[in-house]
Amino acid sequence: MPSLPWSDIDTVLLDMDGTLLDLHFDNHFWLEHLPQRYAELHGVSRAMAEMELQPLFERHAGQLQWYCLDFWSAELKLSVRDLKLETAHLIALRPDADTFLAAIKRAGKRVIMITNAHRDSLSLKLERIELAPYFERLISSHDYGFPKENPQFWDALQADIGFDPARSLFIDDTLPILRSAREFGVAHLLAVKEPDSRKGPKDTAEFAAVEDYRNLIAGL
């Protein structure tokens, strides 16, 4: 991973899930826990639950409702927030993410979280991992009505916080979102090499990737 030109960066935009927090919690919840509890609550087999859920997940992927707990609670006729509480012990910080956050804050960078997570999901995670003090703002895409994959998200973000894309760094674990940021003109982009600690490294295509947050601090 190349060293960052910190003198050219004023604003640091950071995703949450898979970037600062281990994506294992979310993957386990959506792929394992939710199908199992859906099967139990609706009196169907696990296999039938997955047959019913998979087309719904595919239909809404990348859209704002995909990230909306209210939408899924209504669609699946269960409380997604309550089910998330059952696995909340899996919520965990990625290694040295807090060291990185403390360093960029000390260096005087403007640090803003931008996440597709629903506000209920965001608050659940912030109750367990103390992230809020590092950030100037914690922005959910639900505040704007567009997911980060959508160009209109970036227009809304610009109108809200007035950042300079040419002097901004954005770190995210989702390639379509990084490409959307690039289209908007964000100059410094990094993917995440291993967003889920249980799944190993992933292909980050054309993007350089964070492997160790301590390496990013060099030159601050």
SEBAKOL-437171 format. One record per residue (C-alpha): x, y, z; residue in one letter. Coordinates in pm, 1 decimal, decimal comma. Layout:
BEGIN
<node><xx>X</xx><yy>Y</yy><zz>Z</zz><residuo>A</residuo></node>
...
***
This chain:
BEGIN
<node><xx>0,0</xx><yy>0,0</yy><zz>0,0</zz><residuo>M</residuo></node>
<node><xx>147,5</xx><yy>340,1</yy><zz>-96,7</zz><residuo>P</residuo></node>
<node><xx>207,7</xx><yy>602,2</yy><zz>171,3</zz><residuo>S</residuo></node>
<node><xx>-51,7</xx><yy>879,0</yy><zz>181,4</zz><residuo>L</residuo></node>
<node><xx>28,2</xx><yy>1240,9</yy><zz>87,1</zz><residuo>P</residuo></node>
<node><xx>-107,6</xx><yy>1373,8</yy><zz>416,7</zz><residuo>W</residuo></node>
<node><xx>-13,9</xx><yy>1734,4</yy><zz>336,3</zz><residuo>S</residuo></node>
<node><xx>-266,1</xx><yy>1717,0</yy><zz>49,6</zz><residuo>D</residuo></node>
<node><xx>-549,3</xx><yy>1581,1</yy><zz>266,9</zz><residuo>I</residuo></node>
<node><xx>-773,8</xx><yy>1799,2</yy><zz>483,4</zz><residuo>D</residuo></node>
<node><xx>-1082,2</xx><yy>1576,6</yy><zz>519,5</zz><residuo>T</residuo></node>
<node><xx>-1095,1</xx><yy>1205,2</yy><zz>602,4</zz><residuo>V</residuo></node>
<node><xx>-1423,4</xx><yy>1032,2</yy><zz>516,8</zz><residuo>L</residuo></node>
<node><xx>-1462,7</xx><yy>688,5</yy><zz>672,3</zz><residuo>L</residuo></node>
<node><xx>-1711,3</xx><yy>407,8</yy><zz>628,1</zz><residuo>D</residuo></node>
<node><xx>-1803,8</xx><yy>205,0</yy><zz>937,5</zz><residuo>M</residuo></node>
<node><xx>-1892,2</xx><yy>-160,3</yy><zz>868,6</zz><residuo>D</residuo></node>
<node><xx>-1598,3</xx><yy>-350,8</yy><zz>722,4</zz><residuo>G</residuo></node>
<node><xx>-1378,3</xx><yy>-41,6</yy><zz>742,0</zz><residuo>T</residuo></node>
<node><xx>-1362,3</xx><yy>51,8</yy><zz>1109,9</zz><residuo>L</residuo></node>
<node><xx>-1565,0</xx><yy>-241,6</yy><zz>1242,3</zz><residuo>L</residuo></node>
<node><xx>-1515,1</xx><yy>-607,6</yy><zz>1157,7</zz><residuo>D</residuo></node>
<node><xx>-1769,5</xx><yy>-709,6</yy><zz>894,4</zz><residuo>L</residuo></node>
<node><xx>-1803,0</xx><yy>-1050,8</yy><zz>1060,2</zz><residuo>H</residuo></node>
<node><xx>-2092,4</xx><yy>-922,5</yy><zz>1273,0</zz><residuo>F</residuo></node>
<node><xx>-2296,5</xx><yy>-813,1</yy><zz>969,2</zz><residuo>D</residuo></node>
<node><xx>-2212,7</xx><yy>-1116,1</yy><zz>757,1</zz><residuo>N</residuo></node>
<node><xx>-2298,7</xx><yy>-1354,6</yy><zz>1038,8</zz><residuo>H</residuo></node>
<node><xx>-2623,5</xx><yy>-1170,5</yy><zz>1111,3</zz><residuo>F</residuo></node>
<node><xx>-2757,2</xx><yy>-1155,8</yy><zz>754,5</zz><residuo>W</residuo></node>
<node><xx>-2626,8</xx><yy>-1490,9</yy><zz>630,9</zz><residuo>L</residuo></node>
<node><xx>-2665,8</xx><yy>-1707,4</yy><zz>941,9</zz><residuo>E</residuo></node>
<node><xx>-2857,0</xx><yy>-1560,6</yy><zz>1234,0</zz><residuo>H</residuo></node>
<node><xx>-3142,0</xx><yy>-1388,3</yy><zz>1050,1</zz><residuo>L</residuo></node>
<node><xx>-3228,2</xx><yy>-1690,0</yy><zz>827,4</zz><residuo>P</residuo></node>
<node><xx>-3224,8</xx><yy>-1918,6</yy><zz>1132,8</zz><residuo>Q</residuo></node>
<node><xx>-3444,1</xx><yy>-1691,3</yy><zz>1344,0</zz><residuo>R</residuo></node>
<node><xx>-3675,2</xx><yy>-1620,1</yy><zz>1046,9</zz><residuo>Y</residuo></node>
<node><xx>-3724,2</xx><yy>-1996,6</yy><zz>1008,9</zz><residuo>A</residuo></node>
<node><xx>-3799,1</xx><yy>-2036,3</yy><zz>1380,5</zz><residuo>E</residuo></node>
<node><xx>-4032,9</xx><yy>-1737,7</yy><zz>1405,6</zz><residuo>L</residuo></node>
<node><xx>-4229,8</xx><yy>-1828,7</yy><zz>1090,9</zz><residuo>H</residuo></node>
<node><xx>-4232,7</xx><yy>-2203,4</yy><zz>1147,5</zz><residuo>G</residuo></node>
<node><xx>-4048,8</xx><yy>-2301,4</yy><zz>829,4</zz><residuo>V</residuo></node>
<node><xx>-3730,4</xx><yy>-2497,8</yy><zz>761,2</zz><residuo>S</residuo></node>
<node><xx>-3394,3</xx><yy>-2323,2</yy><zz>737,1</zz><residuo>R</residuo></node>
<node><xx>-3376,0</xx><yy>-2421,4</yy><zz>369,9</zz><residuo>A</residuo></node>
<node><xx>-3718,8</xx><yy>-2269,3</yy><zz>302,9</zz><residuo>M</residuo></node>
<node><xx>-3620,9</xx><yy>-1954,1</yy><zz>490,3</zz><residuo>A</residuo></node>
<node><xx>-3316,3</xx><yy>-1911,3</yy><zz>266,5</zz><residuo>E</residuo></node>
<node><xx>-3526,9</xx><yy>-1973,1</yy><zz>-45,6</zz><residuo>M</residuo></node>
<node><xx>-3763,0</xx><yy>-1695,9</yy><zz>63,2</zz><residuo>E</residuo></node>
<node><xx>-3494,1</xx><yy>-1451,7</yy><zz>175,3</zz><residuo>L</residuo></node>
<node><xx>-3240,1</xx><yy>-1482,9</yy><zz>-106,6</zz><residuo>Q</residuo></node>
<node><xx>-3454,8</xx><yy>-1327,7</yy><zz>-385,0</zz><residuo>P</residuo></node>
<node><xx>-3549,7</xx><yy>-1040,8</yy><zz>-152,0</zz><residuo>L</residuo></node>
<node><xx>-3186,6</xx><yy>-972,6</yy><zz>-68,1</zz><residuo>F</residuo></node>
<node><xx>-3086,5</xx><yy>-978,6</yy><zz>-434,7</zz><residuo>E</residuo></node>
<node><xx>-3374,1</xx><yy>-749,9</yy><zz>-538,5</zz><residuo>R</residuo></node>
<node><xx>-3285,8</xx><yy>-476,4</yy><zz>-289,8</zz><residuo>H</residuo></node>
<node><xx>-2902,8</xx><yy>-497,5</yy><zz>-279,1</zz><residuo>A</residuo></node>
<node><xx>-2730,7</xx><yy>-161,1</yy><zz>-320,7</zz><residuo>G</residuo></node>
<node><xx>-3052,5</xx><yy>34,3</yy><zz>-266,9</zz><residuo>Q</residuo></node>
<node><xx>-3130,8</xx><yy>242,0</yy><zz>40,4</zz><residuo>L</residuo></node>
<node><xx>-3391,9</xx><yy>-3,4</yy><zz>168,1</zz><residuo>Q</residuo></node>
<node><xx>-3126,1</xx><yy>-278,6</yy><zz>173,0</zz><residuo>W</residuo></node>
<node><xx>-2969,9</xx><yy>-92,0</yy><zz>465,9</zz><residuo>Y</residuo></node>
<node><xx>-3299,6</xx><yy>3,0</yy><zz>636,5</zz><residuo>C</residuo></node>
<node><xx>-3395,2</xx><yy>-193,8</yy><zz>947,6</zz><residuo>L</residuo></node>
<node><xx>-3751,7</xx><yy>-58,1</yy><zz>936,1</zz><residuo>D</residuo></node>
<node><xx>-3792,0</xx><yy>-187,4</yy><zz>581,0</zz><residuo>F</residuo></node>
<node><xx>-3670,7</xx><yy>-536,1</yy><zz>666,9</zz><residuo>W</residuo></node>
<node><xx>-3871,0</xx><yy>-552,6</yy><zz>988,8</zz><residuo>S</residuo></node>
<node><xx>-4189,2</xx><yy>-477,8</yy><zz>792,0</zz><residuo>A</residuo></node>
<node><xx>-4095,2</xx><yy>-699,4</yy><zz>497,7</zz><residuo>E</residuo></node>
<node><xx>-4002,4</xx><yy>-1001,9</yy><zz>710,6</zz><residuo>L</residuo></node>
<node><xx>-4260,0</xx><yy>-943,4</yy><zz>988,2</zz><residuo>K</residuo></node>
<node><xx>-4007,3</xx><yy>-950,2</yy><zz>1271,2</zz><residuo>L</residuo></node>
<node><xx>-3795,7</xx><yy>-700,3</yy><zz>1467,7</zz><residuo>S</residuo></node>
<node><xx>-3455,4</xx><yy>-683,3</yy><zz>1300,1</zz><residuo>V</residuo></node>
<node><xx>-3321,6</xx><yy>-456,6</yy><zz>1577,0</zz><residuo>R</residuo></node>
<node><xx>-3416,3</xx><yy>-710,4</yy><zz>1844,3</zz><residuo>D</residuo></node>
<node><xx>-3252,2</xx><yy>-990,3</yy><zz>1644,3</zz><residuo>L</residuo></node>
<node><xx>-2936,2</xx><yy>-781,8</yy><zz>1606,7</zz><residuo>K</residuo></node>
<node><xx>-2921,6</xx><yy>-743,1</yy><zz>1984,4</zz><residuo>L</residuo></node>
<node><xx>-2901,0</xx><yy>-1122,2</yy><zz>2008,8</zz><residuo>E</residuo></node>
<node><xx>-2565,2</xx><yy>-1119,5</yy><zz>1824,3</zz><residuo>T</residuo></node>
<node><xx>-2434,7</xx><yy>-780,2</yy><zz>1943,0</zz><residuo>A</residuo></node>
<node><xx>-2145,8</xx><yy>-949,9</yy><zz>2127,8</zz><residuo>H</residuo></node>
<node><xx>-1987,8</xx><yy>-1001,3</yy><zz>1782,2</zz><residuo>L</residuo></node>
<node><xx>-1955,3</xx><yy>-626,1</yy><zz>1716,0</zz><residuo>I</residuo></node>
<node><xx>-1579,9</xx><yy>-557,9</yy><zz>1714,2</zz><residuo>A</residuo></node>
<node><xx>-1330,3</xx><yy>-293,0</yy><zz>1608,7</zz><residuo>L</residuo></node>
<node><xx>-1086,2</xx><yy>-378,3</yy><zz>1330,8</zz><residuo>R</residuo></node>
<node><xx>-724,0</xx><yy>-398,0</yy><zz>1453,7</zz><residuo>P</residuo></node>
<node><xx>-571,6</xx><yy>-55,9</yy><zz>1527,8</zz><residuo>D</residuo></node>
<node><xx>-864,3</xx><yy>137,4</yy><zz>1377,4</zz><residuo>A</residuo></node>
<node><xx>-882,4</xx><yy>338,4</yy><zz>1701,4</zz><residuo>D</residuo></node>
<node><xx>-507,8</xx><yy>410,0</yy><zz>1683,9</zz><residuo>T</residuo></node>
<node><xx>-558,2</xx><yy>547,8</yy><zz>1332,8</zz><residuo>F</residuo></node>
<node><xx>-860,0</xx><yy>755,8</yy><zz>1436,6</zz><residuo>L</residuo></node>
<node><xx>-675,7</xx><yy>906,5</yy><zz>1731,1</zz><residuo>A</residuo></node>
<node><xx>-374,9</xx><yy>993,2</yy><zz>1514,1</zz><residuo>A</residuo></node>
<node><xx>-569,9</xx><yy>1168,3</yy><zz>1237,5</zz><residuo>I</residuo></node>
<node><xx>-772,1</xx><yy>1362,1</yy><zz>1492,4</zz><residuo>K</residuo></node>
<node><xx>-453,6</xx><yy>1472,9</yy><zz>1671,0</zz><residuo>R</residuo></node>
<node><xx>-311,8</xx><yy>1579,9</yy><zz>1334,2</zz><residuo>A</residuo></node>
<node><xx>-603,3</xx><yy>1821,8</yy><zz>1292,0</zz><residuo>G</residuo></node>
<node><xx>-774,4</xx><yy>1646,4</yy><zz>1002,4</zz><residuo>K</residuo></node>
<node><xx>-1148,5</xx><yy>1685,4</yy><zz>959,1</zz><residuo>R</residuo></node>
<node><xx>-1283,8</xx><yy>1335,4</yy><zz>1030,5</zz><residuo>V</residuo></node>
<node><xx>-1636,6</xx><yy>1241,1</yy><zz>920,6</zz><residuo>I</residuo></node>
<node><xx>-1811,3</xx><yy>905,2</yy><zz>920,5</zz><residuo>M</residuo></node>
<node><xx>-2031,6</xx><yy>831,3</yy><zz>620,8</zz><residuo>I</residuo></node>
<node><xx>-2216,7</xx><yy>502,6</yy><zz>648,5</zz><residuo>T</residuo></node>
<node><xx>-2506,1</xx><yy>331,3</yy><zz>474,5</zz><residuo>N</residuo></node>
<node><xx>-2604,0</xx><yy>186,3</yy><zz>811,7</zz><residuo>A</residuo></node>
<node><xx>-2952,4</xx><yy>270,4</yy><zz>935,9</zz><residuo>H</residuo></node>
<node><xx>-2955,4</xx><yy>501,6</yy><zz>1239,2</zz><residuo>R</residuo></node>
<node><xx>-3075,7</xx><yy>215,0</yy><zz>1463,2</zz><residuo>D</residuo></node>
<node><xx>-2785,0</xx><yy>-1,8</yy><zz>1348,2</zz><residuo>S</residuo></node>
<node><xx>-2541,9</xx><yy>287,4</yy><zz>1393,9</zz><residuo>L</residuo></node>
<node><xx>-2660,5</xx><yy>355,3</yy><zz>1749,0</zz><residuo>S</residuo></node>
<node><xx>-2642,3</xx><yy>-16,4</yy><zz>1837,4</zz><residuo>L</residuo></node>
<node><xx>-2277,3</xx><yy>-26,2</yy><zz>1732,5</zz><residuo>K</residuo></node>
<node><xx>-2185,3</xx><yy>302,6</yy><zz>1897,7</zz><residuo>L</residuo></node>
<node><xx>-2326,5</xx><yy>169,9</yy><zz>2226,2</zz><residuo>E</residuo></node>
<node><xx>-2062,6</xx><yy>-105,2</yy><zz>2215,1</zz><residuo>R</residuo></node>
<node><xx>-1766,0</xx><yy>60,1</yy><zz>2043,0</zz><residuo>I</residuo></node>
<node><xx>-1674,1</xx><yy>416,1</yy><zz>2141,9</zz><residuo>E</residuo></node>
<node><xx>-1627,1</xx><yy>575,7</yy><zz>1801,0</zz><residuo>L</residuo></node>
<node><xx>-1824,8</xx><yy>900,4</yy><zz>1826,3</zz><residuo>A</residuo></node>
<node><xx>-1554,6</xx><yy>1110,6</yy><zz>2003,7</zz><residuo>P</residuo></node>
<node><xx>-1320,4</xx><yy>1075,2</yy><zz>1704,9</zz><residuo>Y</residuo></node>
<node><xx>-1564,9</xx><yy>1231,4</yy><zz>1456,7</zz><residuo>F</residuo></node>
<node><xx>-1687,4</xx><yy>1577,5</yy><zz>1369,0</zz><residuo>E</residuo></node>
<node><xx>-2003,4</xx><yy>1423,0</yy><zz>1221,4</zz><residuo>R</residuo></node>
<node><xx>-2163,7</xx><yy>1077,8</yy><zz>1199,3</zz><residuo>L</residuo></node>
<node><xx>-2367,2</xx><yy>1076,2</yy><zz>877,4</zz><residuo>I</residuo></node>
<node><xx>-2604,3</xx><yy>800,0</yy><zz>769,9</zz><residuo>S</residuo></node>
<node><xx>-2703,2</xx><yy>784,5</yy><zz>404,1</zz><residuo>S</residuo></node>
<node><xx>-3062,2</xx><yy>756,8</yy><zz>533,9</zz><residuo>H</residuo></node>
<node><xx>-3028,7</xx><yy>1124,3</yy><zz>637,5</zz><residuo>D</residuo></node>
<node><xx>-3007,2</xx><yy>1214,5</yy><zz>268,0</zz><residuo>Y</residuo></node>
<node><xx>-3235,7</xx><yy>950,3</yy><zz>118,3</zz><residuo>G</residuo></node>
<node><xx>-2967,3</xx><yy>803,1</yy><zz>-110,6</zz><residuo>F</residuo></node>
<node><xx>-2711,9</xx><yy>524,5</yy><zz>-51,2</zz><residuo>P</residuo></node>
<node><xx>-2344,4</xx><yy>598,2</yy><zz>-107,0</zz><residuo>K</residuo></node>
<node><xx>-2360,2</xx><yy>402,0</yy><zz>-433,9</zz><residuo>E</residuo></node>
<node><xx>-2583,0</xx><yy>679,8</yy><zz>-575,9</zz><residuo>N</residuo></node>
<node><xx>-2421,6</xx><yy>999,6</yy><zz>-714,5</zz><residuo>P</residuo></node>
<node><xx>-2693,2</xx><yy>1201,9</yy><zz>-539,4</zz><residuo>Q</residuo></node>
<node><xx>-2550,9</xx><yy>1097,0</yy><zz>-204,0</zz><residuo>F</residuo></node>
<node><xx>-2228,9</xx><yy>1280,8</yy><zz>-284,5</zz><residuo>W</residuo></node>
<node><xx>-2413,5</xx><yy>1593,0</yy><zz>-397,9</zz><residuo>D</residuo></node>
<node><xx>-2605,5</xx><yy>1590,2</yy><zz>-68,4</zz><residuo>A</residuo></node>
<node><xx>-2286,4</xx><yy>1536,9</yy><zz>131,9</zz><residuo>L</residuo></node>
<node><xx>-2118,6</xx><yy>1827,5</yy><zz>-43,9</zz><residuo>Q</residuo></node>
<node><xx>-2416,6</xx><yy>2053,7</yy><zz>24,3</zz><residuo>A</residuo></node>
<node><xx>-2416,8</xx><yy>1945,5</yy><zz>389,4</zz><residuo>D</residuo></node>
<node><xx>-2050,8</xx><yy>1959,5</yy><zz>493,1</zz><residuo>I</residuo></node>
<node><xx>-1882,8</xx><yy>2161,6</yy><zz>216,7</zz><residuo>G</residuo></node>
<node><xx>-1571,9</xx><yy>1947,4</yy><zz>170,8</zz><residuo>F</residuo></node>
<node><xx>-1312,1</xx><yy>1967,7</yy><zz>-107,7</zz><residuo>D</residuo></node>
<node><xx>-1309,9</xx><yy>1630,0</yy><zz>-290,4</zz><residuo>P</residuo></node>
<node><xx>-962,1</xx><yy>1700,8</yy><zz>-429,5</zz><residuo>A</residuo></node>
<node><xx>-824,8</xx><yy>1726,6</yy><zz>-73,8</zz><residuo>R</residuo></node>
<node><xx>-1018,4</xx><yy>1436,0</yy><zz>76,0</zz><residuo>S</residuo></node>
<node><xx>-939,6</xx><yy>1073,8</yy><zz>163,4</zz><residuo>L</residuo></node>
<node><xx>-1220,6</xx><yy>815,9</yy><zz>161,3</zz><residuo>F</residuo></node>
<node><xx>-1185,4</xx><yy>460,9</yy><zz>294,1</zz><residuo>I</residuo></node>
<node><xx>-1457,7</xx><yy>203,2</yy><zz>227,1</zz><residuo>D</residuo></node>
<node><xx>-1474,8</xx><yy>-174,1</yy><zz>181,1</zz><residuo>D</residuo></node>
<node><xx>-1731,5</xx><yy>-168,9</yy><zz>-104,1</zz><residuo>T</residuo></node>
<node><xx>-1600,2</xx><yy>-125,0</yy><zz>-459,4</zz><residuo>L</residuo></node>
<node><xx>-1916,3</xx><yy>26,4</yy><zz>-618,4</zz><residuo>P</residuo></node>
<node><xx>-1915,0</xx><yy>290,1</yy><zz>-343,5</zz><residuo>I</residuo></node>
<node><xx>-1548,5</xx><yy>374,2</yy><zz>-401,2</zz><residuo>L</residuo></node>
<node><xx>-1620,7</xx><yy>406,7</yy><zz>-773,7</zz><residuo>R</residuo></node>
<node><xx>-1910,3</xx><yy>638,9</yy><zz>-699,2</zz><residuo>S</residuo></node>
<node><xx>-1679,8</xx><yy>854,5</yy><zz>-485,7</zz><residuo>A</residuo></node>
<node><xx>-1420,2</xx><yy>857,4</yy><zz>-763,4</zz><residuo>R</residuo></node>
<node><xx>-1681,8</xx><yy>975,0</yy><zz>-1013,5</zz><residuo>E</residuo></node>
<node><xx>-1762,9</xx><yy>1261,6</yy><zz>-777,9</zz><residuo>F</residuo></node>
<node><xx>-1395,8</xx><yy>1358,7</yy><zz>-773,5</zz><residuo>G</residuo></node>
<node><xx>-1268,3</xx><yy>1230,8</yy><zz>-438,7</zz><residuo>V</residuo></node>
<node><xx>-895,2</xx><yy>1221,5</yy><zz>-501,8</zz><residuo>A</residuo></node>
<node><xx>-762,3</xx><yy>979,4</yy><zz>-240,7</zz><residuo>H</residuo></node>
<node><xx>-937,0</xx><yy>643,2</yy><zz>-219,9</zz><residuo>L</residuo></node>
<node><xx>-853,8</xx><yy>325,8</yy><zz>-29,2</zz><residuo>L</residuo></node>
<node><xx>-1033,0</xx><yy>-6,8</yy><zz>-11,6</zz><residuo>A</residuo></node>
<node><xx>-1003,7</xx><yy>-254,5</yy><zz>278,0</zz><residuo>V</residuo></node>
<node><xx>-811,1</xx><yy>-576,0</yy><zz>222,3</zz><residuo>K</residuo></node>
<node><xx>-982,3</xx><yy>-789,7</yy><zz>485,4</zz><residuo>E</residuo></node>
<node><xx>-1315,7</xx><yy>-637,5</yy><zz>596,9</zz><residuo>P</residuo></node>
<node><xx>-1435,5</xx><yy>-965,8</yy><zz>753,9</zz><residuo>D</residuo></node>
<node><xx>-1170,9</xx><yy>-1118,7</yy><zz>982,0</zz><residuo>S</residuo></node>
<node><xx>-1313,6</xx><yy>-1469,4</yy><zz>924,3</zz><residuo>R</residuo></node>
<node><xx>-1310,3</xx><yy>-1461,6</yy><zz>543,6</zz><residuo>K</residuo></node>
<node><xx>-952,7</xx><yy>-1368,8</yy><zz>454,4</zz><residuo>G</residuo></node>
<node><xx>-826,8</xx><yy>-1108,4</yy><zz>203,0</zz><residuo>P</residuo></node>
<node><xx>-1048,0</xx><yy>-994,7</yy><zz>-84,2</zz><residuo>K</residuo></node>
<node><xx>-972,6</xx><yy>-863,1</yy><zz>-431,7</zz><residuo>D</residuo></node>
<node><xx>-990,5</xx><yy>-483,0</yy><zz>-423,6</zz><residuo>T</residuo></node>
<node><xx>-959,2</xx><yy>-449,8</yy><zz>-803,8</zz><residuo>A</residuo></node>
<node><xx>-812,2</xx><yy>-116,3</yy><zz>-909,5</zz><residuo>E</residuo></node>
<node><xx>-793,8</xx><yy>27,0</yy><zz>-556,4</zz><residuo>F</residuo></node>
<node><xx>-500,1</xx><yy>21,0</yy><zz>-318,5</zz><residuo>A</residuo></node>
<node><xx>-613,7</xx><yy>-128,0</yy><zz>12,4</zz><residuo>A</residuo></node>
<node><xx>-565,1</xx><yy>-83,9</yy><zz>385,4</zz><residuo>V</residuo></node>
<node><xx>-404,9</xx><yy>-391,1</yy><zz>541,3</zz><residuo>E</residuo></node>
<node><xx>-270,2</xx><yy>-237,6</yy><zz>863,0</zz><residuo>D</residuo></node>
<node><xx>-399,8</xx><yy>94,6</yy><zz>996,2</zz><residuo>Y</residuo></node>
<node><xx>-69,0</xx><yy>164,4</yy><zz>1167,5</zz><residuo>R</residuo></node>
<node><xx>95,5</xx><yy>192,6</yy><zz>824,0</zz><residuo>N</residuo></node>
<node><xx>-141,1</xx><yy>475,4</yy><zz>726,3</zz><residuo>L</residuo></node>
<node><xx>-18,3</xx><yy>696,0</yy><zz>1007,9</zz><residuo>I</residuo></node>
<node><xx>332,3</xx><yy>734,3</yy><zz>861,0</zz><residuo>A</residuo></node>
<node><xx>395,0</xx><yy>1091,4</yy><zz>752,4</zz><residuo>G</residuo></node>
<node><xx>111,6</xx><yy>1247,9</yy><zz>951,5</zz><residuo>L</residuo></node>
***
